[in-house]
Amino acid sequence: MAYSRDVFAPAAGTQVGGMGDLSSLSDTELDALMRDYAGEKGDLDEQMSQADVLRGSASPAGRQTGNVYTAANPLEHLASTARSGLGSYQAKQLRDKTDALRGDQRGMLAGMGKRMGSGGAPAAAPGGFTDPTSSLAALDPNFMR
């Protein structure tokens, strides 16, 4: 989604959070900054729950009427298999979209971090989690001594 540069006209020449003049952002940076990552993630989560419903649909069962048992129609079995397969296919597509969204968000945050002068992403602890003590230690050399 493209955003109008007129939105940032009042902010032209002003420093915002150390990022510099917002009007100097490229179109790609502006789109990344204004993107609603949480909203997109919520949409993908909702679609994933719908795919889970399809994958978890029950298999057809026969019917008992009085003393007469009628087996499920073979077409009901075919429809159940198709629903399950469609749900699995949709779930894989949604996992790929979620991974791409996470990558886009990480790229935007790293780019904004560099633009703000932090030199990139914060230090990562084992397991890929961000180590909060790395930034605190940079602020206070006596931290954790």
N, C-alpha and C positions, 0 to 999 in steps of 0.2 A: 504494500500500500504506500503510495507516495504522499508525502506531507508537504504542504505549502511552506515555502521559506518565509512567507508573510507572518506566520505564527511567531517567528523568532525576530521579527523586525524590531520590537521594543527592546529586545535583549542585545541587539547588535552593539558591539564594543564593550559589553560588560563581561566580567569574569564570573563563571558559574561553577562553584565547587572545584575550582582549580583546573577545569577542563579548558578554559580559554573561551574565546568568542564562539558562541553556539552557531552563529551564522557562517562560520568557517568550516562547519562539518560537511563532509561529502554527502551525496545523496544516499549512498550505501550506509554510512555511519548514522545518518539521520533516521533512515528506515529501521535500522537495528535498535537505535535508542528508543524509538517510539513504539516498537512492536510490543504487543500484549502477550508476553510469554506465558503468564499464569492463565490467561483466558484460553489460549490455544491448548495448554496442557489440560485444562478442565474439559474442553471439548473432546480431546483424545481419550481422556479417562471415561467420559460418558459413552463414547463409541465403543471402548473396550468392554464396558459392562454389558452393552448390547450384544457384542460378539460372544461374550461368555454365556449369555442366555441362549444363544443359538447353539453353542458347543455343548451346553449341558442339557439340551432338550431330551426328554425321555423317549425311549424306544416305544413303538406302538405295542399294545398288548391285545390279546384276544378278549372277547366279550362272552360273558356267561348270562344267558337268558333262560331262567328256569333250569331245566336239565339239559339244555342245548348249549354247547360251546362253539363259538365261531372264531376262527383264527383271524389275526390281523391281515388285512389285504397286503399283498406284496408291494403295491404302490405306496402304502403308508410307510413301509420299511425304506423304500427308495427315497421318499421325501425326508424322512428322519436322517438318513445318511447324508443327503444333500445339505440339509440345514447344518449338521455338525461340521461337514467339510467347509461350508461357506464361513461358519464362525471361526474355524481354525485359520482359514486364509485371511479373513479380516483381522484377526488378532496379530498375525505375523506382519501384515501391512502397517498396523497401528504401532507395533513395537518399533518398526523401522522409522516411522514418522516421529515417534517420541525420541528416539536416539538422535535423529537429525535435528530436532528442535533443541535438545540439550546441547548438541555441538554448536548450533548457531548462537545459543545464549552464552556459552562459554567463550566463544570467539568475540562476541560483543563485549563481554565483561573484560576480557584480556585487552582488547583494543582500547576500551575506555580507560583501563588502568594505565596503559602505556601513555595515553594522551594526557592523563592526570599527572604523569611523572613517577608513578610507583615502580616502573620497570617491568610490569607484567603481573602475572598471577602470584598470589601469596605462596609461601613455602608449603609443600604438601607433606603430611606425615605418612607413616606406613599405612597402607590400606587405601590411600588416595584421599584421605580426609584432610581438610585444611587445618593447619596447626595454628590455633589462636595465639599461642605464646610467642610465635616468631615476630608478629607485629608489635606485641607488648615489649619484647626484649629489645627491639629496635628503638622504641621510645624511651625506655629506662634501662640503662646498662646494668643496674643493680637488681633487675627483676630476676627472681628465682635464685638468688645467691645466698 
